[in-house]
Amino acid sequence: MVTTSRTSRRWAAGEGRQPNQLLRGLTAADYALIVPHLQRVTLGVGEKISDANARTRYVFFPETAVLSLILVMADGAAVEAATVGNEGVVGLAAFLGTGTMTTQCLTQIAGDAQRLSAVTLVRVVAESPAFAILLRRYTQAFINQLAQSVACNRLHSIDQRCARWLLMTHDRVGGGDSFDLTQEFLSYMLGVRREGVSGASRELQHLGIISYRRGHISVLDRRGLERAACECYADTRDDFARLFNGRSAAVRG
């Protein structure tokens, strides 16, 4: 269940460092436009954030939570299209003006996020050209991630894909080497049924790279996990790094 608190103002007062990279990328003036309207929410594992084809009411800027965008087929089979962590935002349909997305959004890793009404986002973007530029750059990086995932799912082995998704999750959990990831979400990530999840992670465990027991994953060898992954992980990571490294010139230019 979502629980909320009005704690975002402390970031504006300089009492902490905003965990979400998009919000952290705003100037003080632009952040002041948005911070009175942000609500911190605590999200539980498997919590539904939005339904497919439902109108976007809120956008979410994850801090420690990781959110999963899932496509569900007519027969009930599901596959993950993308994950969003503290590098981004969920609810781009509000910014793009379409209002809806074909994906369902669920909480993959429990944690905190900042929530903003879609109506407020549209208003703030109209008042802040710099925020609009930052969101456009993020949208481009997000589209690139989707394209990379299509190629990855077609061309790379299940072991490589497993390593890639685990690296992306590891990046988003705040530096901890252990996190809970259910078999259900692993099956979404890899596009296999739950019974195929054990096989996908067995080789990584055999190599001593991870341990996986009852939905709890520990990364034992980060460099080994990077070697086990395909190039898609580094390509996506570098693409998002370019987004944030180049934001100052783009936003102020």
Sequence and secondary structure as in RCSB ss.txt:
>XXXX:A:sequence
MVTTSRTSRRWAAGEGRQPNQLLRGLTAADYALIVPHLQRVTLGVGEKISDANARTRYVFFPETAVLSLILVMAD
GAAVEAATVGNEGVVGLAAFLGTGTMTTQCLTQIAGDAQRLSAVTLVRVVAESPAFAILLRRYTQAFINQLAQSV
ACNRLHSIDQRCARWLLMTHDRVGGGDSFDLTQEFLSYMLGVRREGVSGASRELQHLGIISYRRGHISVLDRRGL
ERAACECYADTRDDFARLFNGRSAAVRG
>XXXX:A:secstr
  EEE  THHHHTTSS  SSHHHHTS HHHHHHHGGG EEEEE TT EEE TT    EEEEESS EEEEEEE TT
S EEEEEEE TT  B HHHHHT    SSEEEEEE EEEEEEEHHHHHHHHHH HHHHHHHHHHHHHHHHHHHHHH
HHHHHS HHHHHHHHHHHHHHHTTT SEEE  HHHHHHHHTS GGGHHHHHHHHHHTTSEEEETTEEEES HHHH
HHHS HHHHHHHHHHHHHHHTHHHHHH 
